[in-house]
């Protein structure tokens, strides 16, 4: 999470780390995933270059689970999920 700020210059709003409403076995409950609903002042709402850019940055930093409007519009229309 720090690398997204330090090396990628992202500002983002974290809406969940552990807890919240996630399925059993979710990486969230191991503290290994977080959800973001705003990136660089842009609210996530459907697919966008901002959303895809943040998702790519997570992958580049080794995330093994990356969801957002572009690959899971039903579950992640309004937020991005990155898990390690
Ligand atoms: Zn999530």
PDB file of the backbone (N, CA, C, O) and the ligand in Angstrom, with CONECT records:
HET     ZN  A 101       1
ATOM      1  N   UNK A   1       0.840  -1.197   0.000  1.00  0.00           N
ATOM      2  CA  UNK A   1       0.000   0.000   0.000  1.00  0.00           C
ATOM      3  C   UNK A   1       0.881   1.255   0.000  1.00  0.00           C
ATOM      4  O   UNK A   1       0.588   2.245  -0.670  1.00  0.00           O
ATOM      5  N   UNK A   2       1.966   1.179   0.773  1.00  0.00           N
ATOM      6  CA  UNK A   2       2.889   2.319   0.803  1.00  0.00           C
ATOM      7  C   UNK A   2       3.564   2.522  -0.553  1.00  0.00           C
ATOM      8  O   UNK A   2       3.777   3.657  -0.979  1.00  0.00           O
ATOM      9  N   UNK A   3       3.902   1.418  -1.232  1.00  0.00           N
ATOM     10  CA  UNK A   3       4.567   1.540  -2.530  1.00  0.00           C
ATOM     11  C   UNK A   3       3.687   2.226  -3.569  1.00  0.00           C
ATOM     12  O   UNK A   3       4.199   2.918  -4.449  1.00  0.00           O
ATOM     13  N   UNK A   4       2.395   2.049  -3.481  1.00  0.00           N
ATOM     14  CA  UNK A   4       1.506   2.715  -4.436  1.00  0.00           C
ATOM     15  C   UNK A   4       1.594   4.233  -4.276  1.00  0.00           C
ATOM     16  O   UNK A   4       1.402   4.982  -5.234  1.00  0.00           O
ATOM     17  N   UNK A   5       1.881   4.665  -3.077  1.00  0.00           N
ATOM     18  CA  UNK A   5       2.027   6.097  -2.819  1.00  0.00           C
ATOM     19  C   UNK A   5       3.463   6.536  -3.114  1.00  0.00           C
ATOM     20  O   UNK A   5       3.698   7.507  -3.832  1.00  0.00           O
ATOM     21  N   UNK A   6       4.415   5.798  -2.542  1.00  0.00           N
ATOM     22  CA  UNK A   6       5.812   6.226  -2.602  1.00  0.00           C
ATOM     23  C   UNK A   6       6.398   6.121  -4.001  1.00  0.00           C
ATOM     24  O   UNK A   6       7.074   7.041  -4.461  1.00  0.00           O
ATOM     25  N   UNK A   7       6.145   4.998  -4.689  1.00  0.00           N
ATOM     26  CA  UNK A   7       6.808   4.821  -5.983  1.00  0.00           C
ATOM     27  C   UNK A   7       5.880   5.104  -7.156  1.00  0.00           C
ATOM     28  O   UNK A   7       6.357   5.249  -8.282  1.00  0.00           O
ATOM     29  N   UNK A   8       4.579   5.187  -6.934  1.00  0.00           N
ATOM     30  CA  UNK A   8       3.641   5.404  -8.046  1.00  0.00           C
ATOM     31  C   UNK A   8       2.886   6.732  -7.919  1.00  0.00           C
ATOM     32  O   UNK A   8       2.101   7.098  -8.794  1.00  0.00           O
ATOM     33  N   UNK A   9       3.130   7.429  -6.843  1.00  0.00           N
ATOM     34  CA  UNK A   9       2.501   8.745  -6.652  1.00  0.00           C
ATOM     35  C   UNK A   9       0.982   8.708  -6.640  1.00  0.00           C
ATOM     36  O   UNK A   9       0.332   9.661  -7.069  1.00  0.00           O
ATOM     37  N   UNK A  10       0.418   7.623  -6.154  1.00  0.00           N
ATOM     38  CA  UNK A  10      -1.036   7.560  -6.053  1.00  0.00           C
ATOM     39  C   UNK A  10      -1.510   8.151  -4.736  1.00  0.00           C
ATOM     40  O   UNK A  10      -0.853   8.033  -3.702  1.00  0.00           O
ATOM     41  N   UNK A  11      -2.677   8.792  -4.805  1.00  0.00           N
ATOM     42  CA  UNK A  11      -3.435   9.134  -3.617  1.00  0.00           C
ATOM     43  C   UNK A  11      -4.720   8.328  -3.732  1.00  0.00           C
ATOM     44  O   UNK A  11      -5.347   8.316  -4.791  1.00  0.00           O
ATOM     45  N   UNK A  12      -5.116   7.661  -2.668  1.00  0.00           N
ATOM     46  CA  UNK A  12      -6.322   6.859  -2.784  1.00  0.00           C
ATOM     47  C   UNK A  12      -7.030   6.750  -1.448  1.00  0.00           C
ATOM     48  O   UNK A  12      -6.439   6.939  -0.385  1.00  0.00           O
ATOM     49  N   UNK A  13      -8.328   6.436  -1.537  1.00  0.00           N
ATOM     50  CA  UNK A  13      -9.156   6.301  -0.351  1.00  0.00           C
ATOM     51  C   UNK A  13      -9.451   4.828  -0.131  1.00  0.00           C
ATOM     52  O   UNK A  13     -10.061   4.175  -0.978  1.00  0.00           O
ATOM     53  N   UNK A  14      -9.016   4.306   1.010  1.00  0.00           N
ATOM     54  CA  UNK A  14      -9.229   2.903   1.343  1.00  0.00           C
ATOM     55  C   UNK A  14     -10.578   2.752   2.038  1.00  0.00           C
ATOM     56  O   UNK A  14     -10.820   3.363   3.079  1.00  0.00           O
ATOM     57  N   UNK A  15     -11.443   1.945   1.464  1.00  0.00           N
ATOM     58  CA  UNK A  15     -12.756   1.734   2.080  1.00  0.00           C
ATOM     59  C   UNK A  15     -12.797   0.474   2.935  1.00  0.00           C
ATOM     60  O   UNK A  15     -13.688   0.332   3.771  1.00  0.00           O
ATOM     61  N   UNK A  16     -11.847  -0.447   2.743  1.00  0.00           N
ATOM     62  CA  UNK A  16     -11.832  -1.656   3.567  1.00  0.00           C
ATOM     63  C   UNK A  16     -10.462  -2.317   3.486  1.00  0.00           C
ATOM     64  O   UNK A  16      -9.815  -2.334   2.439  1.00  0.00           O
ATOM     65  N   UNK A  17     -10.039  -2.865   4.636  1.00  0.00           N
ATOM     66  CA  UNK A  17      -8.870  -3.738   4.627  1.00  0.00           C
ATOM     67  C   UNK A  17      -9.375  -5.077   5.156  1.00  0.00           C
ATOM     68  O   UNK A  17      -9.879  -5.891   4.383  1.00  0.00           O
ATOM     69  N   UNK A  18      -9.251  -5.314   6.442  1.00  0.00           N
ATOM     70  CA  UNK A  18      -9.882  -6.516   6.983  1.00  0.00           C
ATOM     71  C   UNK A  18     -11.289  -6.150   7.426  1.00  0.00           C
ATOM     72  O   UNK A  18     -11.634  -4.972   7.509  1.00  0.00           O
ATOM     73  N   UNK A  19     -12.079  -7.137   7.703  1.00  0.00           N
ATOM     74  CA  UNK A  19     -13.444  -6.868   8.107  1.00  0.00           C
ATOM     75  C   UNK A  19     -14.307  -6.524   6.913  1.00  0.00           C
ATOM     76  O   UNK A  19     -14.060  -6.997   5.804  1.00  0.00           O
ATOM     77  N   UNK A  20     -15.323  -5.698   7.136  1.00  0.00           N
ATOM     78  CA  UNK A  20     -16.327  -5.376   6.129  1.00  0.00           C
ATOM     79  C   UNK A  20     -17.014  -6.661   5.673  1.00  0.00           C
ATOM     80  O   UNK A  20     -16.892  -7.693   6.332  1.00  0.00           O
ATOM     81  N   UNK A  21     -17.716  -6.608   4.580  1.00  0.00           N
ATOM     82  CA  UNK A  21     -18.522  -7.753   4.155  1.00  0.00           C
ATOM     83  C   UNK A  21     -17.836  -8.448   2.992  1.00  0.00           C
ATOM     84  O   UNK A  21     -17.993  -8.052   1.837  1.00  0.00           O
ATOM     85  N   UNK A  22     -17.080  -9.480   3.303  1.00  0.00           N
ATOM     86  CA  UNK A  22     -16.379 -10.225   2.262  1.00  0.00           C
ATOM     87  C   UNK A  22     -16.615 -11.717   2.439  1.00  0.00           C
ATOM     88  O   UNK A  22     -16.957 -12.189   3.523  1.00  0.00           O
ATOM     89  N   UNK A  23     -16.422 -12.445   1.347  1.00  0.00           N
ATOM     90  CA  UNK A  23     -16.690 -13.874   1.405  1.00  0.00           C
ATOM     91  C   UNK A  23     -15.662 -14.600   2.271  1.00  0.00           C
ATOM     92  O   UNK A  23     -14.540 -14.128   2.455  1.00  0.00           O
ATOM     93  N   UNK A  24     -16.064 -15.744   2.793  1.00  0.00           N
ATOM     94  CA  UNK A  24     -15.164 -16.547   3.624  1.00  0.00           C
ATOM     95  C   UNK A  24     -13.921 -16.906   2.816  1.00  0.00           C
ATOM     96  O   UNK A  24     -14.014 -17.203   1.625  1.00  0.00           O
ATOM     97  N   UNK A  25     -12.779 -16.879   3.454  1.00  0.00           N
ATOM     98  CA  UNK A  25     -11.540 -17.198   2.766  1.00  0.00           C
ATOM     99  C   UNK A  25     -10.949 -16.025   2.024  1.00  0.00           C
ATOM    100  O   UNK A  25      -9.875 -16.143   1.432  1.00  0.00           O
ATOM    101  N   UNK A  26     -11.626 -14.898   2.043  1.00  0.00           N
ATOM    102  CA  UNK A  26     -11.120 -13.704   1.359  1.00  0.00           C
ATOM    103  C   UNK A  26      -9.766 -13.299   1.919  1.00  0.00           C
ATOM    104  O   UNK A  26      -9.508 -13.431   3.115  1.00  0.00           O
ATOM    105  N   UNK A  27      -8.911 -12.806   1.042  1.00  0.00           N
ATOM    106  CA  UNK A  27      -7.611 -12.291   1.499  1.00  0.00           C
ATOM    107  C   UNK A  27      -7.785 -11.129   2.474  1.00  0.00           C
ATOM    108  O   UNK A  27      -6.863 -10.806   3.223  1.00  0.00           O
ATOM    109  N   UNK A  28      -8.958 -10.498   2.470  1.00  0.00           N
ATOM    110  CA  UNK A  28      -9.191  -9.398   3.405  1.00  0.00           C
ATOM    111  C   UNK A  28      -9.015  -9.854   4.849  1.00  0.00           C
ATOM    112  O   UNK A  28      -8.458  -9.131   5.675  1.00  0.00           O
ATOM    113  N   UNK A  29      -9.494 -11.057   5.142  1.00  0.00           N
ATOM    114  CA  UNK A  29      -9.456 -11.518   6.533  1.00  0.00           C
ATOM    115  C   UNK A  29      -8.053 -11.890   6.978  1.00  0.00           C
ATOM    116  O   UNK A  29      -7.808 -12.079   8.169  1.00  0.00           O
ATOM    117  N   UNK A  30      -7.133 -11.997   6.032  1.00  0.00           N
ATOM    118  CA  UNK A  30      -5.725 -12.201   6.384  1.00  0.00           C
ATOM    119  C   UNK A  30      -4.967 -10.882   6.366  1.00  0.00           C
ATOM    120  O   UNK A  30      -3.752 -10.855   6.562  1.00  0.00           O
ATOM    121  N   UNK A  31      -5.680  -9.794   6.133  1.00  0.00           N
ATOM    122  CA  UNK A  31      -5.023  -8.488   6.054  1.00  0.00           C
ATOM    123  C   UNK A  31      -4.153  -8.357   4.813  1.00  0.00           C
ATOM    124  O   UNK A  31      -3.191  -7.589   4.800  1.00  0.00           O
ATOM    125  N   UNK A  32      -4.493  -9.109   3.770  1.00  0.00           N
ATOM    126  CA  UNK A  32      -3.656  -9.131   2.566  1.00  0.00           C
ATOM    127  C   UNK A  32      -4.332  -8.498   1.357  1.00  0.00           C
ATOM    128  O   UNK A  32      -3.840  -8.614   0.235  1.00  0.00           O
ATOM    129  N   UNK A  33      -5.445  -7.837   1.581  1.00  0.00           N
ATOM    130  CA  UNK A  33      -6.146  -7.179   0.473  1.00  0.00           C
ATOM    131  C   UNK A  33      -6.755  -5.882   0.965  1.00  0.00           C
ATOM    132  O   UNK A  33      -7.054  -5.724   2.149  1.00  0.00           O
ATOM    133  N   UNK A  34      -6.932  -4.957   0.036  1.00  0.00           N
ATOM    134  CA  UNK A  34      -7.660  -3.747   0.391  1.00  0.00           C
ATOM    135  C   UNK A  34      -8.505  -3.285  -0.787  1.00  0.00           C
ATOM    136  O   UNK A  34      -8.223  -3.592  -1.945  1.00  0.00           O
ATOM    137  N   UNK A  35      -9.541  -2.544  -0.453  1.00  0.00           N
ATOM    138  CA  UNK A  35     -10.468  -2.013  -1.439  1.00  0.00           C
ATOM    139  C   UNK A  35     -10.338  -0.496  -1.477  1.00  0.00           C
ATOM    140  O   UNK A  35     -10.138   0.152  -0.450  1.00  0.00           O
ATOM    141  N   UNK A  36     -10.452   0.040  -2.647  1.00  0.00           N
ATOM    142  CA  UNK A  36     -10.263   1.469  -2.865  1.00  0.00           C
ATOM    143  C   UNK A  36     -11.440   1.992  -3.688  1.00  0.00           C
ATOM    144  O   UNK A  36     -11.798   1.399  -4.705  1.00  0.00           O
ATOM    145  N   UNK A  37     -12.037   3.089  -3.257  1.00  0.00           N
ATOM    146  CA  UNK A  37     -13.148   3.615  -4.065  1.00  0.00           C
ATOM    147  C   UNK A  37     -12.881   5.006  -4.624  1.00  0.00           C
ATOM    148  O   UNK A  37     -13.743   5.597  -5.274  1.00  0.00           O
ATOM    149  N   UNK A  38     -11.682   5.524  -4.369  1.00  0.00           N
ATOM    150  CA  UNK A  38     -11.326   6.811  -4.962  1.00  0.00           C
ATOM    151  C   UNK A  38      -9.824   6.818  -5.216  1.00  0.00           C
ATOM    152  O   UNK A  38      -9.040   6.467  -4.334  1.00  0.00           O
ATOM    153  N   UNK A  39      -9.423   7.215  -6.419  1.00  0.00           N
ATOM    154  CA  UNK A  39      -8.010   7.254  -6.804  1.00  0.00           C
ATOM    155  C   UNK A  39      -7.692   8.626  -7.381  1.00  0.00           C
ATOM    156  O   UNK A  39      -8.323   9.073  -8.338  1.00  0.00           O
ATOM    157  N   UNK A  40      -6.717   9.276  -6.793  1.00  0.00           N
ATOM    158  CA  UNK A  40      -6.303  10.612  -7.249  1.00  0.00           C
ATOM    159  C   UNK A  40      -7.494  11.559  -7.392  1.00  0.00           C
ATOM    160  O   UNK A  40      -7.582  12.333  -8.345  1.00  0.00           O
ATOM    161  N   UNK A  41      -8.399  11.480  -6.432  1.00  0.00           N
ATOM    162  CA  UNK A  41      -9.551  12.379  -6.423  1.00  0.00           C
ATOM    163  C   UNK A  41     -10.676  11.962  -7.353  1.00  0.00           C
ATOM    164  O   UNK A  41     -11.688  12.656  -7.451  1.00  0.00           O
ATOM    165  N   UNK A  42     -10.511  10.828  -8.040  1.00  0.00           N
ATOM    166  CA  UNK A  42     -11.543  10.349  -8.968  1.00  0.00           C
ATOM    167  C   UNK A  42     -12.275   9.176  -8.334  1.00  0.00           C
ATOM    168  O   UNK A  42     -11.665   8.167  -7.980  1.00  0.00           O
ATOM    169  N   UNK A  43     -13.569   9.316  -8.199  1.00  0.00           N
ATOM    170  CA  UNK A  43     -14.405   8.256  -7.656  1.00  0.00           C
ATOM    171  C   UNK A  43     -14.478   7.099  -8.657  1.00  0.00           C
ATOM    172  O   UNK A  43     -14.683   7.317  -9.851  1.00  0.00           O
ATOM    173  N   UNK A  44     -14.308   5.874  -8.163  1.00  0.00           N
ATOM    174  CA  UNK A  44     -14.416   4.719  -9.054  1.00  0.00           C
ATOM    175  C   UNK A  44     -15.887   4.445  -9.328  1.00  0.00           C
ATOM    176  O   UNK A  44     -16.651   4.184  -8.399  1.00  0.00           O
ATOM    177  N   UNK A  45     -16.287   4.500 -10.577  1.00  0.00           N
ATOM    178  CA  UNK A  45     -17.667   4.237 -10.960  1.00  0.00           C
ATOM    179  C   UNK A  45     -17.663   3.783 -12.420  1.00  0.00           C
ATOM    180  O   UNK A  45     -17.805   4.585 -13.343  1.00  0.00           O
ATOM    181  N   UNK A  46     -17.499   2.490 -12.595  1.00  0.00           N
ATOM    182  CA  UNK A  46     -17.371   1.954 -13.952  1.00  0.00           C
ATOM    183  C   UNK A  46     -15.925   2.019 -14.418  1.00  0.00           C
ATOM    184  O   UNK A  46     -15.050   2.580 -13.757  1.00  0.00           O
ATOM    185  N   UNK A  47     -15.715   1.429 -15.569  1.00  0.00           N
ATOM    186  CA  UNK A  47     -14.359   1.334 -16.108  1.00  0.00           C
ATOM    187  C   UNK A  47     -13.814   2.719 -16.475  1.00  0.00           C
ATOM    188  O   UNK A  47     -14.543   3.581 -16.968  1.00  0.00           O
ATOM    189  N   UNK A  48     -12.536   2.907 -16.228  1.00  0.00           N
ATOM    190  CA  UNK A  48     -11.899   4.184 -16.581  1.00  0.00           C
ATOM    191  C   UNK A  48     -10.398   3.963 -16.672  1.00  0.00           C
ATOM    192  O   UNK A  48      -9.878   2.963 -16.178  1.00  0.00           O
ATOM    193  N   UNK A  49      -9.719   4.886 -17.296  1.00  0.00           N
ATOM    194  CA  UNK A  49      -8.265   4.813 -17.373  1.00  0.00           C
ATOM    195  C   UNK A  49      -7.658   4.874 -15.973  1.00  0.00           C
ATOM    196  O   UNK A  49      -6.655   4.216 -15.696  1.00  0.00           O
ATOM    197  N   UNK A  50      -8.268   5.664 -15.096  1.00  0.00           N
ATOM    198  CA  UNK A  50      -7.777   5.754 -13.721  1.00  0.00           C
ATOM    199  C   UNK A  50      -7.872   4.404 -13.026  1.00  0.00           C
ATOM    200  O   UNK A  50      -6.932   3.966 -12.363  1.00  0.00           O
ATOM    201  N   UNK A  51      -9.017   3.752 -13.185  1.00  0.00           N
ATOM    202  CA  UNK A  51      -9.208   2.446 -12.548  1.00  0.00           C
ATOM    203  C   UNK A  51      -8.207   1.428 -13.091  1.00  0.00           C
ATOM    204  O   UNK A  51      -7.566   0.704 -12.329  1.00  0.00           O
ATOM    205  N   UNK A  52      -8.084   1.382 -14.416  1.00  0.00           N
ATOM    206  CA  UNK A  52      -7.162   0.413 -15.008  1.00  0.00           C
ATOM    207  C   UNK A  52      -5.713   0.701 -14.624  1.00  0.00           C
ATOM    208  O   UNK A  52      -4.931  -0.222 -14.400  1.00  0.00           O
ATOM    209  N   UNK A  53      -5.363   1.964 -14.550  1.00  0.00           N
ATOM    210  CA  UNK A  53      -3.996   2.325 -14.177  1.00  0.00           C
ATOM    211  C   UNK A  53      -3.654   1.869 -12.774  1.00  0.00           C
ATOM    212  O   UNK A  53      -2.561   1.359 -12.526  1.00  0.00           O
ATOM    213  N   UNK A  54      -4.590   2.053 -11.859  1.00  0.00           N
ATOM    214  CA  UNK A  54      -4.351   1.636 -10.475  1.00  0.00           C
ATOM    215  C   UNK A  54      -4.258   0.108 -10.401  1.00  0.00           C
ATOM    216  O   UNK A  54      -3.407  -0.434  -9.696  1.00  0.00           O
ATOM    217  N   UNK A  55      -5.132  -0.571 -11.127  1.00  0.00           N
ATOM    218  CA  UNK A  55      -5.101  -2.038 -11.150  1.00  0.00           C
ATOM    219  C   UNK A  55      -3.766  -2.532 -11.709  1.00  0.00           C
ATOM    220  O   UNK A  55      -3.182  -3.476 -11.177  1.00  0.00           O
ATOM    221  N   UNK A  56      -3.287  -1.900 -12.772  1.00  0.00           N
ATOM    222  CA  UNK A  56      -1.988  -2.279 -13.345  1.00  0.00           C
ATOM    223  C   UNK A  56      -0.859  -2.049 -12.343  1.00  0.00           C
ATOM    224  O   UNK A  56       0.073  -2.849 -12.254  1.00  0.00           O
ATOM    225  N   UNK A  57      -0.949  -0.958 -11.595  1.00  0.00           N
ATOM    226  CA  UNK A  57       0.087  -0.669 -10.600  1.00  0.00           C
ATOM    227  C   UNK A  57       0.103  -1.743  -9.522  1.00  0.00           C
ATOM    228  O   UNK A  57       1.174  -2.163  -9.083  1.00  0.00           O
ATOM    229  N   UNK A  58      -1.077  -2.193  -9.089  1.00  0.00           N
ATOM    230  CA  UNK A  58      -1.134  -3.280  -8.097  1.00  0.00           C
ATOM    231  C   UNK A  58      -0.469  -4.530  -8.650  1.00  0.00           C
ATOM    232  O   UNK A  58       0.329  -5.172  -7.967  1.00  0.00           O
ATOM    233  N   UNK A  59      -0.803  -4.872  -9.891  1.00  0.00           N
ATOM    234  CA  UNK A  59      -0.199  -6.067 -10.509  1.00  0.00           C
ATOM    235  C   UNK A  59       1.314  -5.915 -10.587  1.00  0.00           C
ATOM    236  O   UNK A  59       2.054  -6.854 -10.294  1.00  0.00           O
ATOM    237  N   UNK A  60       1.766  -4.741 -10.979  1.00  0.00           N
ATOM    238  CA  UNK A  60       3.210  -4.513 -11.117  1.00  0.00           C
ATOM    239  C   UNK A  60       3.912  -4.658  -9.778  1.00  0.00           C
ATOM    240  O   UNK A  60       5.098  -4.985  -9.724  1.00  0.00           O
ATOM    241  N   UNK A  61       3.177  -4.414  -8.693  1.00  0.00           N
ATOM    242  CA  UNK A  61       3.762  -4.545  -7.355  1.00  0.00           C
ATOM    243  C   UNK A  61       3.503  -5.932  -6.780  1.00  0.00           C
ATOM    244  O   UNK A  61       3.723  -6.165  -5.591  1.00  0.00           O
ATOM    245  N   UNK A  62       3.040  -6.848  -7.614  1.00  0.00           N
ATOM    246  CA  UNK A  62       2.947  -8.237  -7.194  1.00  0.00           C
ATOM    247  C   UNK A  62       1.599  -8.719  -6.717  1.00  0.00           C
ATOM    248  O   UNK A  62       1.494  -9.839  -6.215  1.00  0.00           O
ATOM    249  N   UNK A  63       0.561  -7.910  -6.857  1.00  0.00           N
ATOM    250  CA  UNK A  63      -0.763  -8.349  -6.420  1.00  0.00           C
ATOM    251  C   UNK A  63      -1.179  -9.603  -7.189  1.00  0.00           C
ATOM    252  O   UNK A  63      -0.973  -9.696  -8.399  1.00  0.00           O
ATOM    253  N   UNK A  64      -1.763 -10.560  -6.477  1.00  0.00           N
ATOM    254  CA  UNK A  64      -2.209 -11.804  -7.108  1.00  0.00           C
ATOM    255  C   UNK A  64      -3.712 -11.791  -7.361  1.00  0.00           C
ATOM    256  O   UNK A  64      -4.228 -12.632  -8.097  1.00  0.00           O
ATOM    257  N   UNK A  65      -4.410 -10.843  -6.755  1.00  0.00           N
ATOM    258  CA  UNK A  65      -5.847 -10.694  -6.952  1.00  0.00           C
ATOM    259  C   UNK A  65      -6.118  -9.228  -7.254  1.00  0.00           C
ATOM    260  O   UNK A  65      -5.887  -8.366  -6.406  1.00  0.00           O
ATOM    261  N   UNK A  66      -6.603  -8.940  -8.447  1.00  0.00           N
ATOM    262  CA  UNK A  66      -6.917  -7.560  -8.809  1.00  0.00           C
ATOM    263  C   UNK A  66      -8.277  -7.554  -9.502  1.00  0.00           C
ATOM    264  O   UNK A  66      -8.454  -8.162 -10.558  1.00  0.00           O
ATOM    265  N   UNK A  67      -9.226  -6.860  -8.893  1.00  0.00           N
ATOM    266  CA  UNK A  67     -10.567  -6.764  -9.473  1.00  0.00           C
ATOM    267  C   UNK A  67     -10.989  -5.310  -9.582  1.00  0.00           C
ATOM    268  O   UNK A  67     -10.620  -4.474  -8.757  1.00  0.00           O
ATOM    269  N   UNK A  68     -11.761  -5.031 -10.604  1.00  0.00           N
ATOM    270  CA  UNK A  68     -12.312  -3.697 -10.796  1.00  0.00           C
ATOM    271  C   UNK A  68     -13.383  -3.765 -11.861  1.00  0.00           C
ATOM    272  O   UNK A  68     -13.740  -4.852 -12.316  1.00  0.00           O
ATOM    273  N   UNK A  69     -13.900  -2.615 -12.266  1.00  0.00           N
ATOM    274  CA  UNK A  69     -14.988  -2.593 -13.250  1.00  0.00           C
ATOM    275  C   UNK A  69     -14.617  -3.275 -14.566  1.00  0.00           C
ATOM    276  O   UNK A  69     -15.491  -3.812 -15.247  1.00  0.00           O
ATOM    277  N   UNK A  70     -13.330  -3.263 -14.934  1.00  0.00           N
ATOM    278  CA  UNK A  70     -12.959  -3.810 -16.234  1.00  0.00           C
ATOM    279  C   UNK A  70     -12.955  -5.337 -16.262  1.00  0.00           C
ATOM    280  O   UNK A  70     -13.120  -5.928 -17.329  1.00  0.00           O
ATOM    281  N   UNK A  71     -12.770  -5.986 -15.117  1.00  0.00           N
ATOM    282  CA  UNK A  71     -12.758  -7.454 -15.140  1.00  0.00           C
ATOM    283  C   UNK A  71     -13.809  -8.091 -14.237  1.00  0.00           C
ATOM    284  O   UNK A  71     -13.972  -9.310 -14.265  1.00  0.00           O
ATOM    285  N   UNK A  72     -14.519  -7.311 -13.446  1.00  0.00           N
ATOM    286  CA  UNK A  72     -15.614  -7.834 -12.624  1.00  0.00           C
ATOM    287  C   UNK A  72     -16.650  -6.738 -12.402  1.00  0.00           C
ATOM    288  O   UNK A  72     -16.814  -6.247 -11.285  1.00  0.00           O
ATOM    289  N   UNK A  73     -17.347  -6.356 -13.469  1.00  0.00           N
ATOM    290  CA  UNK A  73     -18.283  -5.231 -13.345  1.00  0.00           C
ATOM    291  C   UNK A  73     -19.426  -5.498 -12.369  1.00  0.00           C
ATOM    292  O   UNK A  73     -19.982  -4.559 -11.799  1.00  0.00           O
ATOM    293  N   UNK A  74     -19.784  -6.769 -12.168  1.00  0.00           N
ATOM    294  CA  UNK A  74     -20.895  -7.060 -11.254  1.00  0.00           C
ATOM    295  C   UNK A  74     -20.485  -6.840  -9.801  1.00  0.00           C
ATOM    296  O   UNK A  74     -21.223  -6.237  -9.022  1.00  0.00           O
ATOM    297  N   UNK A  75     -19.306  -7.333  -9.447  1.00  0.00           N
ATOM    298  CA  UNK A  75     -18.894  -7.251  -8.048  1.00  0.00           C
ATOM    299  C   UNK A  75     -18.054  -6.042  -7.705  1.00  0.00           C
ATOM    300  O   UNK A  75     -18.008  -5.624  -6.548  1.00  0.00           O
ATOM    301  N   UNK A  76     -17.393  -5.478  -8.691  1.00  0.00           N
ATOM    302  CA  UNK A  76     -16.455  -4.382  -8.418  1.00  0.00           C
ATOM    303  C   UNK A  76     -16.695  -3.204  -9.353  1.00  0.00           C
ATOM    304  O   UNK A  76     -15.756  -2.673  -9.946  1.00  0.00           O
ATOM    305  N   UNK A  77     -17.956  -2.798  -9.481  1.00  0.00           N
ATOM    306  CA  UNK A  77     -18.286  -1.654 -10.336  1.00  0.00           C
ATOM    307  C   UNK A  77     -17.790  -0.346  -9.717  1.00  0.00           C
ATOM    308  O   UNK A  77     -17.348   0.563 -10.420  1.00  0.00           O
ATOM    309  N   UNK A  78     -17.873  -0.273  -8.394  1.00  0.00           N
ATOM    310  CA  UNK A  78     -17.607   1.010  -7.725  1.00  0.00           C
ATOM    311  C   UNK A  78     -16.377   0.984  -6.820  1.00  0.00           C
ATOM    312  O   UNK A  78     -16.154   1.917  -6.048  1.00  0.00           O
ATOM    313  N   UNK A  79     -15.589  -0.068  -6.911  1.00  0.00           N
ATOM    314  CA  UNK A  79     -14.347  -0.074  -6.155  1.00  0.00           C
ATOM    315  C   UNK A  79     -13.345  -1.045  -6.775  1.00  0.00           C
ATOM    316  O   UNK A  79     -13.695  -1.921  -7.566  1.00  0.00           O
ATOM    317  N   UNK A  80     -12.109  -0.856  -6.390  1.00  0.00           N
ATOM    318  CA  UNK A  80     -11.018  -1.713  -6.862  1.00  0.00           C
ATOM    319  C   UNK A  80     -10.535  -2.561  -5.711  1.00  0.00           C
ATOM    320  O   UNK A  80     -10.542  -2.134  -4.557  1.00  0.00           O
ATOM    321  N   UNK A  81     -10.113  -3.770  -6.039  1.00  0.00           N
ATOM    322  CA  UNK A  81      -9.631  -4.708  -5.028  1.00  0.00           C
ATOM    323  C   UNK A  81      -8.248  -5.174  -5.446  1.00  0.00           C
ATOM    324  O   UNK A  81      -8.054  -5.655  -6.562  1.00  0.00           O
ATOM    325  N   UNK A  82      -7.290  -5.028  -4.541  1.00  0.00           N
ATOM    326  CA  UNK A  82      -5.943  -5.532  -4.784  1.00  0.00           C
ATOM    327  C   UNK A  82      -5.559  -6.406  -3.615  1.00  0.00           C
ATOM    328  O   UNK A  82      -5.680  -5.998  -2.459  1.00  0.00           O
ATOM    329  N   UNK A  83      -5.090  -7.628  -3.914  1.00  0.00           N
ATOM    330  CA  UNK A  83      -4.709  -8.564  -2.850  1.00  0.00           C
ATOM    331  C   UNK A  83      -3.389  -9.221  -3.148  1.00  0.00           C
ATOM    332  O   UNK A  83      -3.055  -9.502  -4.299  1.00  0.00           O
ATOM    333  N   UNK A  84      -2.644  -9.461  -2.090  1.00  0.00           N
ATOM    334  CA  UNK A  84      -1.325 -10.088  -2.208  1.00  0.00           C
ATOM    335  C   UNK A  84      -1.276 -11.425  -1.470  1.00  0.00           C
ATOM    336  O   UNK A  84      -0.240 -12.090  -1.465  1.00  0.00           O
TER     337      UNK A  84
HETATM  338 ZN    ZN A 101     -11.853  -6.456  -1.804  1.00  0.00          ZN
END
